[in-house]
Amino acid sequence: MTTIGGGGGGGSSICLFHFSCASLVFKQPTQFFFPPRHPHSRRYAFAFPLYFAKVKQQQKHNKLRQSSLIMASDDRATAPIGHTELTELKDESDFDSLVSPHGYLSICGFGSLLSERSARSTFPDLMNFRVAKLKGFRRVFAHAAPIFFERGIANPETGEISSLSVEPREDETLIITVFEIKPSEIPSFIEREHEFRFLAVIPETLDGIPFTSPAVLCARYSDEEYFQVRCKGSKEIYFKQYGRYNIHKIWRDDILPCRVYLRHCVLAAKNCGDVAYNNFLDHTFLGDRKTTIREYLATRGSGIMEEEPPEPLKARYGG
């Protein structure tokens, strides 16, 4: 297997390498590229090696730009994973570089996309929906989601407005889903997940065998980067996406899960099997990064699992 460097190659020599932070051991000679640390790193840099199947016809697409990844958060957030960088996908050409030789792009699901029914409502032509494992990340409800306001299921009075995101955490492992979509669906995917940082990651089978192709993961962004990069510094773009819902800060640690959405995610995880269900309950956290969803549902969030979604949303949020 080979991996790529950013912007036209520059990979290191062939070597055997043990990537301890993600607990991956590459038993075959593998080529790696580790980019220099970004000069504007403010807090944390995270790492993950990106590798591809050795397919000659794909080499011309290997143009991923690798850069330092700063996951802006508070002091309770993640500790560094190693001393290198994750691969961030910054534009559509980066996504194109991940398309497999068979012509599909792999997507990671960790919240509502744990549900195949939900995934198919968004990607009707998806293929190969399956359960997988992702090391080095945790799920956190710390993301104000405008879609909940649009659908009338947000409760700003109680602060129950949060959706899920993931962030690097060396000692955590998530049970996720992975499926493939067509390259033609990439632009709409980018637009729909506008507020996230897109990362290329390597999931594993539940038996711990690394996938041979990377997948796209929607990770925590920062408000500053979102405004400057996604909104291009435009207050008009920000208002269209968030401001019209009176959301002035996206990434927050003082909000709670949207009740309808949380119930949906728990049911979806349960449908994926006991391993996924227990992983969701015990490795998904409130914004304090301490309270698990299992603990939350047994205390302040009790009753959520007995509440039915509004009638028009029962299929969409039915697990």
N, C-alpha and C positions, 0 to 999 in steps of 0.2 A: 504494500500500500504506500501511497505517496501523499505528501501534504504540500500545500502551496504557500508561497510568501505573498506579500502585497505588492501591487503595482508592477508586476513584471518579473517576478522571480526573486532570486537572492537567497534560496534555501541553503541551509547548512549542509555539511557532508552527511553521507549515509552513516547511521549509527544505531546502536541499541540504546533504548532510553526507558527509564522508569519514571512515569509521571505520577508522583505520589499523591499530589493534592486531589486528584480525581480518582485515585486508586485504579488507574489503568496501567496494565503492563503490556507493552508492545513486544511480542515475541519474534517479530520479523524485523529486518532492517527497515527503518522508516526515516523519511526525510522530514525535517522540521525547520520552521522559520520562526524566529523570535524577534519581533520588531523592537526598535529602541523605545524607551519610555517617553511618553508624551511630555513635552516641556511644561505643560500647564496642569499637570496632575495635581489635584488639590488634596485628595485624601487617600483613596484606595485604588490599587490596580489589581486586576484579577486575571487569571490565566486559564487557558485551555488550548490544547494543540488541535489544530484543524487538519484532518487528513481525508484524502480522497482515494477511490479505487484507481488503480493504474490503468487508465484508459487514454490512449494517445489522442483520440478525437476530442477529448474534453480538455486537454492541456491549454488549448487556445483560449478557453474561457476562464482560466485560473487567474483572475485579476482582482482578487479580494484585497481591499486595503485594510491593513491591520493597524490598529492604533491603541493607545492606552485607554482603558475603560475606567471611568470614574463613576462609581455608584454613589451619588450624593445622598446622604442620609444622616441620621443623627448618630450619636456615639453608641447607641445600642445596636446599630446595624452590623453588617457583616465585617468579619476580620478578613485580612488579605488571604487570598489563596495563592501561595507561592509568590514569585516576584516578577512574573511576566504578565502577558496580556491576553484577554479574551479577544475574539474576532468579532468586530461590530460590522453589521451590514448597513451601509449608509445610503445607498441608492439602488435603483432597480437593477443596475448592472451587477452589483454584488450578489443580489438574489439569483440572477441568471447564472452566476458562476457556481451555484450550488445545485443546479439542475442535474439530475443523474443521467448516465448514458441512455437510459430508457425514456428520458424526457419528462421526468416528474420532479417536483420539489417536495421535500418532507417537512411537515409542520408538527410542532409539539403542542399538545393540549394538556392543560393543568388545572383548568377551572370548568367552565361550562363545556369546553371541548372534550372533557372526559366522557361526555355523552355523545354516542355516535349519532343519535337523532338530532342533537343540536348541531353537531359538526356538519351533518348532511343538509341541515336547513341553511347553512352558510356556504357550504361547498357541495352542491348536489352530486358532482361527479368525482368525489374523492375516492381513493383506492386504498386498500390494504390497511384498514383501521385495526390497530392492535395496541396492546398494553406494553409499556416499556419502563425502564428505570433511568433516572438521570441523577448523577452524583454531583455534589458541590453546589446545590441550590436549595432554597426553602421558599415556601409560599407565604405571602403576607397580605392581609386585608389592609392596605394603606394607600388606596388609589380611588379618588372620587371619579365616578363614572357617569358621564352625561346621558348615556343610553337609559339609565334607570329613571332619570328625570323625564326623558322623552316618553318613556312607557308608563309613567305614573306609579312606579314602585319604589322610588326613593322617598325617604322620610327625613328631611333636613332638620326637623324639630328634635328628633332623637339622635341624629347623626348617623342613621343607618343608610348610608349612601355609598358604601365602599364595594368595589370589585376586587379581584385578585390580581396580583402581579408576583413575579418571582425575583429573587435577588441572590447573588452568590453567597454561599455559606459552606465553608470547607467540610464541616462535620455533619451535613445534612444530605439526605437522599430522598428524592421524590419518585413516586410511581405516577407516571404520566401516560398519555396516549400519543401515538405517532401515526400519521397517515400522509398520503401523497396527494398533491393537487397538480393541476396543469399549469405550465408557465403563464398561460393567458390570464390566470386568476391572480397573479402576483400584484398588479397595480391596485386592484380593489382590496386585496389583503392589506397592503401597505396603508391605504387610505383609511380602512376600517379600524386598524390598530394604530392610529395616528400618534398617540401619546406615548407609545412604548419605545424602548431601545431594542433593536433587533440584533440577536446574537446567533452565531453559528455554533452549535454544540454537537456533541457526539453522545446520543443515548446508548443504552445497553439493553439487551434482552433481560428478562427477569433472572436468567441464569448467569448474568454478568458478562455476556459476550458483546463487545462493542459493535455498533452498527458500522457498516463499511462506507456509509455516506453520512454527511452531516445533516442536521435538521435545524429549522428556524425556531427560535424561542423568543417570546415577547417578555422582556425583562423591565425592571424598574428603570425609569428615566429620572430626570430632575426637572423641576419647574423652569430653572434658568435655561437649561439646554433646550427644553421643549419650546420655549418662547423664541429663543434666538435661532434655533435650527429648523424645527418643524413649522413654526409660524413666521419664520424669517423676520422676527422683530416686529411683526405687524399686529397691532391691537385689534384690527378688524378680523384677521384670521382667528386670533384667540377668542374673540367674542363669539364668532360663528361656532367654534368648537365647544367652548366652555362658558364664556362670560355671560351668555344669554340665560344660563341656568344659575347665575349668581355664584359660580364656582371661581374663586380667585386664587386658589392653591390646589393643585392636583394631588401631589404626593404628600400625604399627611399621616401622622401617627395618632390622631385624636378622633378618628371616625370608626364606625362599626360596620360590619357587613350588611349589605342590603338583604333583608330577610328572605325575600322570594328567591334571590340569586343564591344565597347560602344553602337554602333547602335543596335547590336544584343541583348544586355541585355535590352535596353530600349524597343525594340519591344517585347521581351519575357515577360517583366513585364506588358506591355500593354495587351498582350494576357491573362494575369492572372486576368484582371479586373481593374476597376478604382482605387480601394483601393491599389492594388499592384503597379500600374503604378505611382500614385502620391507619394506613399511611396518611390519608387525608385528615383524619381526625387528630392525629398525634404530631403531624409535621406541617400543619397549616396554623398560622398564628394571627392574632390581632395585631394592631399597629404597635403595641408595646413590645412585640417580639418575645413575650413571655407566656401569655395566655394561649393555650392551644384551643382549637375548635371543639375538641371533646370537652374541655373544661368550660368553655363558653356556653355550649348547648346544655350543660348540666346546671348552669347558674343563670346569669343574666339573659342568655338566649334561649332559655327553656320555653317550649311552646312553638318554636319556629318550625319544627318538623311536622307539627300537626296542622299548620296553616296551609290552606290551598291557595295557589296563585289566582289572580283574577281570571275570569272565564276566558277572555280572549288570549291569555298567555299560558293556559294550562298545558298546551302541547309544547310550547317553546321552553317552558320552565318546569317540565314534568320529570326531569331526571333522565 
